[in-house]
Amino acid sequence: MKIIHYEGGESAPVETEGATGCSVRWLIGEADGAPNFDMRQFEVAPGGGTPKHSQAHEHEVFVLEGTGVVLDGDIERLLEPGIVVYVPPKEPHQFRNTGTTPLKFLCLIPRLA
């Protein structure tokens, strides 16, 4: 069993082309013996964002802190604490911080991705 605070793990910059002001913490993953899913915590600085992209796997997102938007196609959907987002496989998406404090969210993905 692994028990940590979500801000207790090591944070690393997201180096994917098009990402600005983003960092990620890998909270639960293969190194922990998790056979099916990875849990990550992203932090996006004010004005920052993830690149607009799509992937072959689904994403499950839970917003912890801050405000922002997620692009649903070309439509911006509001993000605030407590919002849950399901991104289906192959759907283009982007998370952006439109607020004045960091946008923090959990993102779970399947290991087979």
Buried (B, 14 or more C-beta within 10 A) or exposed (E): EEEEEEEEBEEEEBEEEEBBBBBBBBBBBEEEEBEEBBBBBBBBBBEBBBBEEEBEBBBBBBBBEBBBBBBBEEEBEEBEEEBEBEBEEEBEBBBBBBBEEBBBBBBBBBEEE
